[in-house]
Amino acid sequence: QLQASGGGLVQAGESLRLSCAASLSIVSISAMGWYRQALGKQRELVAGITNGGITTYSDSVKGRFTISRDNAKNTVYLQMNSLKPDDTAVYYCLAGDSIYDRKSAYWGQGTQVTVSS
């Protein structure tokens, strides 16, 4: 089970940190990451991290967002800086063999991020 938290309402330029806490150890989970879905749009990949620490980001967040994982706390984080109104969406965390294999992955319940201009 994945529990996402940390969303909220902020102004453009501000920061938020999302957390995704797993109920089991994440040491053996190959990949964890974050997707987001804005109203009326398809769900898109935001960032991912492997159990080896390799990260990947969408072009729209590169340089502003940082994904990290704390295996001791079974938690993955998404530090979001310089937020823009276009970042407004429901953010979902996932865990699985690959961040691109959405059908086989485990998903968290989502947390709303709203950025006002």
Backbone as JSON, one array per atom type, in Angstrom:
{
  "sequence": "QLQASGGGLVQAGESLRLSCAASLSIVSISAMGWYRQALGKQRELVAGITNGGITTYSDSVKGRFTISRDNAKNTVYLQMNSLKPDDTAVYYCLAGDSIYDRKSAYWGQGTQVTVSS",
  "N": [[0.84, -1.19, 0.0], [0.49, 2.22, -0.81], [0.89, 5.45, 0.42], [0.21, 8.63, -0.3], [1.13, 12.0, 0.37], [1.24, 15.51, 1.31], [0.43, 17.39, -0.51], [-1.14, 20.51, -1.53], [-2.27, 23.96, -1.45], [-0.56, 26.46, -3.05], [1.29, 29.45, -3.9], [2.47, 30.62, -7.07], [5.89, 30.0, -7.68], [6.51, 29.14, -5.17], [7.24, 26.33, -2.93], [6.76, 22.78, -2.51], [6.75, 19.65, -0.79], [6.23, 16.4, -1.61], [5.29, 13.27, -0.23], [5.59, 9.75, -0.31], [4.63, 7.08, 1.26], [5.37, 3.75, 1.89], [3.82, 0.68, 2.86], [5.29, -1.52, 3.15], [8.7, -2.74, 3.01], [10.76, -0.88, 0.81], [13.11, -1.51, -0.31], [13.56, -3.6, -2.08], [12.07, -2.87, -4.23], [12.05, -2.14, -7.57], [11.6, 0.26, -8.97], [10.34, 3.49, -8.31], [8.02, 6.19, -8.41], [6.52, 9.28, -9.57], [3.48, 10.32, -10.94], [1.3, 12.62, -12.59], [-1.93, 14.11, -12.94], [-3.7, 16.4, -14.57], [-6.74, 18.29, -14.62], [-8.9, 17.15, -17.06], [-6.87, 16.19, -18.63], [-4.44, 13.73, -19.72], [-2.87, 11.27, -17.65], [0.46, 11.83, -16.69], [3.96, 11.12, -16.66], [6.04, 12.29, -14.08], [8.4, 12.06, -12.49], [10.94, 9.63, -11.72], [12.61, 7.04, -9.86], [15.12, 4.64, -9.47], [15.94, 1.61, -7.6], [18.61, 1.71, -7.48], [19.17, 4.33, -7.43], [19.06, 5.84, -9.74], [17.73, 8.49, -11.54], [14.94, 9.98, -13.26], [13.33, 12.5, -15.16], [10.51, 14.4, -16.29], [10.58, 16.68, -19.03], [9.3, 19.03, -18.43], [9.57, 19.46, -15.72], [12.17, 19.24, -15.08], [15.04, 20.29, -13.39], [13.61, 21.76, -11.59], [12.16, 20.05, -9.93], [12.88, 17.43, -7.6], [13.46, 14.08, -7.09], [13.62, 11.63, -4.54], [14.61, 8.86, -2.49], [14.1, 7.23, 0.6], [15.16, 4.53, 1.94], [15.22, 3.5, 4.49], [13.05, 4.63, 5.71], [11.09, 3.79, 4.12], [10.04, 5.43, 2.12], [9.33, 7.64, -0.55], [10.2, 10.74, -1.94], [9.13, 13.85, -3.37], [10.47, 16.7, -4.13], [9.38, 19.83, -4.86], [10.11, 22.69, -6.44], [9.94, 26.19, -7.29], [7.28, 26.35, -8.26], [4.69, 26.26, -10.72], [1.63, 27.5, -12.19], [0.89, 25.61, -14.12], [1.67, 23.25, -12.99], [-0.34, 22.38, -11.47], [-2.29, 19.74, -10.4], [-3.45, 16.37, -9.75], [-1.34, 14.4, -7.94], [0.2, 11.29, -8.2], [1.74, 8.52, -6.66], [3.79, 5.74, -7.54], [4.83, 2.29, -7.6], [6.94, -0.28, -8.69], [8.17, -2.64, -11.14], [9.02, -1.09, -13.18], [8.84, 2.37, -13.88], [7.47, 2.97, -16.1], [5.73, 0.98, -16.63], [2.73, 1.09, -16.16], [0.43, -0.39, -15.82], [1.03, -2.66, -14.35], [1.96, -1.68, -12.01], [1.9, -0.64, -8.52], [-0.27, 1.72, -7.09], [-0.53, 4.84, -5.38], [-3.0, 6.83, -3.61], [-3.21, 9.43, -4.5], [-2.57, 12.95, -4.36], [-3.6, 16.27, -4.08], [-2.29, 19.02, -5.79], [-2.23, 22.42, -5.99], [-1.51, 25.3, -7.71], [-1.48, 28.66, -7.53], [-1.65, 31.64, -9.5]],
  "CA": [[0.0, 0.0, 0.0], [1.23, 3.47, -0.9], [0.15, 6.59, 0.97], [0.78, 9.9, -0.75], [0.74, 13.16, 1.17], [2.06, 16.7, 1.13], [-0.15, 18.33, -1.46], [-1.76, 21.69, -0.96], [-2.44, 25.15, -2.28], [0.56, 27.39, -2.91], [1.39, 30.44, -4.96], [3.54, 30.39, -8.04], [7.22, 30.28, -7.16], [6.72, 28.48, -3.89], [7.68, 24.93, -2.95], [6.06, 21.74, -1.76], [7.39, 18.34, -0.81], [5.32, 15.28, -1.53], [5.82, 12.04, 0.33], [4.88, 8.51, -0.63], [5.06, 6.1, 2.26], [4.96, 2.38, 1.6], [3.53, -0.12, 4.05], [6.31, -2.56, 3.21], [10.04, -2.28, 2.64], [10.93, -0.51, -0.59], [14.48, -1.84, -0.73], [13.55, -4.53, -3.22], [11.25, -2.34, -5.31], [12.97, -1.68, -8.61], [11.38, 1.64, -9.38], [9.24, 4.25, -7.73], [7.95, 7.47, -9.09], [5.34, 10.13, -9.47], [2.75, 10.77, -12.11], [0.3, 13.62, -12.28], [-3.04, 14.22, -13.88], [-4.44, 17.65, -14.49], [-8.13, 18.17, -15.01], [-9.11, 17.06, -18.5], [-5.66, 15.74, -19.34], [-3.99, 12.38, -19.43], [-1.86, 11.13, -16.6], [1.8, 11.92, -17.26], [5.09, 10.87, -15.77], [6.75, 13.46, -13.56], [9.77, 11.7, -12.1], [11.1, 8.27, -11.25], [13.89, 6.71, -9.27], [15.33, 3.21, -9.32], [16.53, 1.26, -6.31], [20.02, 2.06, -7.58], [19.31, 5.78, -7.33], [19.0, 6.5, -11.04], [16.52, 9.31, -11.61], [14.49, 10.48, -14.54], [12.36, 13.58, -15.01], [9.93, 14.95, -17.51], [11.22, 17.94, -19.41], [8.58, 20.16, -17.85], [9.92, 19.67, -14.31], [13.62, 19.09, -14.91], [15.67, 21.48, -12.83], [12.76, 22.32, -10.53], [11.72, 18.97, -9.04], [13.89, 16.44, -7.25], [12.92, 12.88, -6.49], [14.59, 10.91, -3.71], [14.0, 7.77, -1.73], [14.71, 6.89, 1.88], [14.8, 3.12, 2.14], [15.02, 3.24, 5.92], [11.71, 5.09, 6.06], [10.16, 3.25, 3.11], [9.36, 6.61, 1.61], [9.85, 8.38, -1.69], [9.85, 12.15, -1.84], [9.22, 14.69, -4.55], [10.65, 18.1, -3.77], [8.92, 20.65, -5.99], [10.45, 24.1, -6.26], [9.54, 27.11, -8.36], [6.04, 25.81, -8.8], [3.96, 27.06, -11.71], [0.21, 27.09, -12.3], [0.79, 24.41, -14.95], [1.96, 22.08, -12.16], [-1.58, 22.01, -10.78], [-2.74, 18.4, -10.8], [-3.4, 15.35, -8.7], [-0.07, 13.67, -8.04], [0.1, 9.9, -7.78], [2.99, 7.79, -6.61], [3.67, 4.35, -7.95], [5.96, 1.42, -7.31], [6.9, -1.5, -9.49], [9.39, -3.05, -11.83], [9.4, 0.03, -14.04], [7.91, 3.49, -13.77], [6.73, 3.08, -17.36], [4.76, -0.11, -16.67], [1.68, 1.61, -15.28], [-0.62, -1.39, -15.58], [1.47, -3.63, -13.36], [2.47, -1.0, -10.84], [1.04, -0.3, -7.4], [-0.5, 3.15, -7.1], [-1.07, 5.51, -4.21], [-4.33, 7.38, -3.8], [-3.16, 10.76, -5.1], [-2.63, 14.13, -3.52], [-3.86, 17.43, -4.93], [-1.39, 20.17, -5.76], [-2.82, 23.54, -6.69], [-0.61, 26.44, -7.74], [-2.18, 29.85, -7.99], [-0.78, 32.63, -10.15]],
  "C": [[0.87, 1.25, 0.0], [0.35, 4.62, -0.43], [0.85, 7.87, 0.58], [0.26, 11.04, 0.11], [1.62, 14.35, 0.8], [1.52, 17.72, 0.15], [-0.77, 19.52, -0.75], [-1.91, 22.79, -1.97], [-1.29, 26.11, -2.0], [0.49, 28.41, -4.05], [2.55, 30.1, -5.89], [4.87, 30.82, -7.45], [7.52, 29.61, -5.84], [7.06, 27.0, -4.06], [6.74, 24.04, -2.16], [6.91, 20.48, -1.8], [6.32, 17.27, -0.63], [6.04, 14.07, -0.96], [4.96, 10.87, -0.1], [5.43, 7.43, 0.28], [4.5, 4.74, 1.92], [4.76, 1.61, 2.89], [4.53, -1.25, 4.23], [7.66, -1.96, 2.82], [10.12, -1.98, 1.15], [12.3, -0.88, -1.14], [14.47, -2.68, -2.0], [12.68, -4.04, -4.37], [12.15, -1.68, -6.34], [12.82, -0.19, -8.91], [10.19, 2.24, -8.64], [9.2, 5.61, -8.39], [6.64, 8.19, -8.86], [4.79, 10.43, -10.86], [1.82, 11.9, -11.66], [-0.76, 13.66, -13.35], [-3.79, 15.51, -13.62], [-5.86, 17.43, -15.01], [-8.27, 18.18, -16.53], [-7.94, 16.58, -19.31], [-5.31, 14.32, -18.94], [-2.96, 12.38, -18.32], [-0.48, 11.09, -17.26], [2.86, 11.66, -16.2], [5.74, 12.19, -15.36], [8.2, 13.12, -13.27], [9.78, 10.25, -11.62], [12.49, 8.07, -10.7], [13.99, 5.2, -9.11], [15.89, 2.9, -7.94], [18.04, 1.46, -6.31], [20.26, 3.56, -7.55], [19.32, 6.52, -8.64], [17.66, 7.23, -11.16], [16.2, 9.7, -13.04], [13.38, 11.5, -14.29], [11.74, 13.93, -16.35], [10.59, 16.29, -17.79], [10.58, 19.13, -18.71], [8.96, 20.43, -16.4], [11.42, 19.6, -14.07], [14.23, 20.4, -14.42], [14.87, 22.14, -11.72], [12.36, 21.27, -9.49], [12.88, 18.02, -8.79], [13.2, 15.26, -6.57], [14.01, 12.19, -5.68], [13.85, 9.8, -2.99], [14.8, 7.51, -0.47], [14.28, 5.47, 2.2], [14.54, 2.8, 3.61], [13.62, 3.63, 6.38], [10.66, 4.58, 5.09], [9.35, 4.36, 2.44], [10.11, 7.19, 0.41], [9.33, 9.8, -1.61], [9.91, 12.82, -3.22], [9.28, 16.13, -4.08], [10.34, 18.95, -4.99], [9.2, 22.11, -5.68], [9.99, 24.91, -7.46], [8.27, 26.65, -9.05], [5.34, 26.81, -9.72], [2.5, 26.63, -11.72], [0.02, 25.82, -13.13], [1.12, 23.14, -14.18], [0.72, 21.62, -11.39], [-2.11, 20.69, -11.31], [-2.9, 17.55, -9.54], [-2.14, 14.53, -8.95], [-0.23, 12.28, -7.43], [1.49, 9.28, -7.7], [2.74, 6.35, -7.05], [4.95, 3.6, -7.62], [5.83, 0.17, -8.15], [8.23, -1.81, -10.13], [9.91, -1.92, -12.72], [8.38, 1.15, -13.87], [7.08, 3.66, -15.03], [5.66, 2.0, -17.49], [3.62, 0.22, -15.72], [0.66, 0.54, -14.92], [-0.23, -2.35, -14.46], [1.89, -2.99, -12.05], [1.42, -0.87, -9.74], [0.94, 1.23, -7.36], [-0.96, 3.65, -5.73], [-2.37, 6.2, -4.58], [-4.34, 8.78, -4.41], [-3.26, 11.87, -4.08], [-2.72, 15.36, -4.41], [-2.83, 18.52, -4.7], [-2.04, 21.27, -6.6], [-1.89, 24.74, -6.57], [-1.35, 27.63, -8.32], [-1.19, 30.86, -8.56], [-0.79, 33.96, -9.42]]
}
